[in-house]
């Protein structure tokens, strides 16, 4: 009789826990699980650094290092006063007159990019390192100055129009790449490590023994990722716009949709990676194996077009490539969703396939 009573009490408690009456929105299991994800994230200073601070520092460093600058003035040396006078007519050359021995020493030590000395029969000899880009440029500029000083006239007159508007700089190319990389890293690492750590500590085994629907546990990761996504995008894009004036020429609504779809795509990939792993070491190895090729090939820091044509079809179907290409097209070219159909198709396919496989393979114990 006591066993029947105990069983009845347990069933009553489960029914009361599942009953919506007398419960507020904050008492919902999915809400509480999502809040748990936030607490886990905010209590890890390392996670806050890698998600919010590191991308900003990386953008600042690379943006300053590869900022647009006027053409550099090259330092060269000449032996005679006549050569020095002729070479100084070019504003891109800083010419110093040295004797032959001092000029050769300056060239060997890298203090000058080129040494001009008079040759036999009125010729000019240029001494420089042809493997040094500055040496080749200095040779071209020096010869132009010498020829013009000797009376050469260009048969066709030309003029220059300098264009330095936002959108064509390296920092404009970099910010969408860093945003895509951050979406991938925070989704895969954040979801994968949390799930594997919970499995390792037997927390999932305890959770599934409660009346909580299993789907709530996985949904809590997705909801927390989408909410954190807002802060990630605002911090990085806000920094780029305020400090480097990086443009956003496309629709902000469409940019948000691209970020959401990209985050869902990488969340699905992270869920698949963590679906079977039992140790943090195994999960870390799988994540690095998946992400490292995309860091290199998907065009985060340089164009993916630098790779041979034979591998371009494989690069274009990578999820990070699709996300970065879509972000760059939206921000820098103002492309709408219709023009981004191939990239959206790649992201959608990865999301659906990875979620389906993860749900099929997911191990709760």
SULUR-V572848 format. One record per residue. RES is the residue in one letter. PHI is phi in whole degrees, -180 to 180 (999 if undefined). Layout:
RES&PHI / RES&PHI
//
This chain:
X&999 / X&-66 / X&-66 / X&-65 / X&-64 / X&-63 / X&-63 / X&-64 / X&-64 / X&-62 / X&-64 / X&-66 / X&-65 / X&-64 / X&-65 / X&-67 / X&-68 / X&-86 / X&-76 / X&-78 / X&-71 / X&78 / X&-114 / X&-92 / X&-62 / X&-67 / X&-83 / X&-62 / X&-60 / X&-65 / X&-64 / X&-65 / X&-65 / X&-64 / X&-64 / X&-61 / X&-60 / X&-64 / X&-64 / X&-61 / X&-70 / X&-71 / X&-88 / X&-113 / X&-58 / X&-63 / X&-65 / X&-62 / X&-64 / X&-70 / X&-84 / X&-108 / X&-86 / X&-60 / X&-60 / X&-67 / X&-63 / X&-65 / X&-63 / X&-65 / X&-63 / X&-70 / X&-65 / X&-74 / X&-65 / X&-112 / X&-68 / X&-71 / X&-132 / X&-62 / X&-58 / X&-73 / X&-86 / X&-91 / X&-93 / X&-132 / X&-132 / X&-133 / X&-90 / X&-107 / X&-61 / X&-64 / X&-64 / X&-61 / X&-64 / X&-66 / X&-70 / X&-72 / X&-73 / X&-92 / X&-71 / X&-90 / X&-120 / X&-105 / X&-102 / X&-120 / X&-89 / X&-135 / X&-75 / X&-61 / X&-65 / X&-68 / X&-66 / X&-66 / X&-65 / X&-64 / X&-70 / X&-67 / X&-89 / X&81 / X&-74 / X&-129 / X&-90 / X&-158 / X&-124 / X&-105 / X&-129 / X&-73 / X&-108 / X&-76 / X&71 / X&79 / X&-83 / X&-121 / X&-107 / X&-105 / X&-108 / X&-163 / X&-95 / X&-73 / X&-86 / X&-96 / X&-57 / X&-66 / X&-64 / X&-65 / X&-66 / X&-63 / X&-64 / X&-65 / X&-69 / X&-65 / X&-65 / X&-63 / X&-66 / X&-65 / X&-66 / X&-69 / X&-66 / X&-83 / X&107 / X&-70 / X&-120 / X&-67 / X&-67 / X&-123 / X&-80 / X&-132 / X&-145 / X&-115 / X&-124 / X&-89 / X&-122 / X&-132 / X&-97 / X&-58 / X&120 / X&-109 / X&-89 / X&-66 / X&-64 / X&-67 / X&-71 / X&-76 / X&-57 / X&-61 / X&-65 / X&-67 / X&-64 / X&-63 / X&-64 / X&-68 / X&-61 / X&-68 / X&-64 / X&-67 / X&-72 / X&-71 / X&-67 / X&-62 / X&-78 / X&-62 / X&-66 / X&-63 / X&-69 / X&-66 / X&-65 / X&-65 / X&-67 / X&-65 / X&-88 / X&64 / X&-72 / X&-65 / X&-62 / X&-75 / X&-66 / X&-72 / X&-82 / X&-90 / X&-70 / X&-62 / X&-64 / X&-61 / X&-63 / X&-63 / X&-63 / X&-72 / X&-64 / X&-62 / X&-65 / X&-65 / X&-65 / X&-66 / X&-64 / X&-66 / X&-72 / X&-68 / X&-59 / X&-58 / X&-66 / X&-59 / X&-67 / X&-63 / X&-63 / X&-72 / X&-68 / X&-63 / X&-63 / X&-63 / X&-71 / X&-76 / X&-90 / X&-112 / X&58 / X&-68 / X&-81 / X&-127 / X&-87 / X&-90 / X&-69 / X&-66 / X&-63 / X&-68 / X&-63 / X&-63 / X&-62 / X&-64 / X&-65 / X&-65 / X&-65 / X&-62 / X&-65 / X&-63 / X&-61 / X&-73 / X&-65 / X&-63 / X&-66 / X&-65 / X&-64 / X&-65 / X&-62 / X&-88 / X&-67 / X&-123 / X&-63 / X&-108 / X&-123 / X&-64 / X&-63 / X&-65 / X&-64 / X&-62 / X&-63 / X&-64 / X&-64 / X&-64 / X&-63 / X&-78 / X&-84 / X&-58 / X&-60 / X&-74 / X&-57 / X&-81 / X&-96 / X&-88 / X&85 / X&-70 / X&-105 / X&-149 / X&-65 / X&-68 / X&-68 / X&-69 / X&-79 / X&-59 / X&-61 / X&-66 / X&-100 / X&-61 / X&-59 / X&-72 / X&-67 / X&-68 / X&-93 / X&-73 / X&-63 / X&-67 / X&-61 / X&-63 / X&-65 / X&-66 / X&-61 / X&-68 / X&-64 / X&-65 / X&-64 / X&-70 / X&-74 / X&-96 / X&-111 / X&72 / X&-68 / X&-88 / X&-65 / X&-63 / X&-73 / X&-101 / X&-56 / X&-61 / X&-67 / X&-64 / X&-63 / X&-64 / X&-64 / X&-64 / X&-64 / X&-62 / X&-63 / X&-66 / X&-65 / X&-67 / X&-64 / X&-62 / X&-67 / X&-64 / X&-65 / X&-75 / X&-98 / X&-61 / X&-110 / X&-88 / X&-121
//
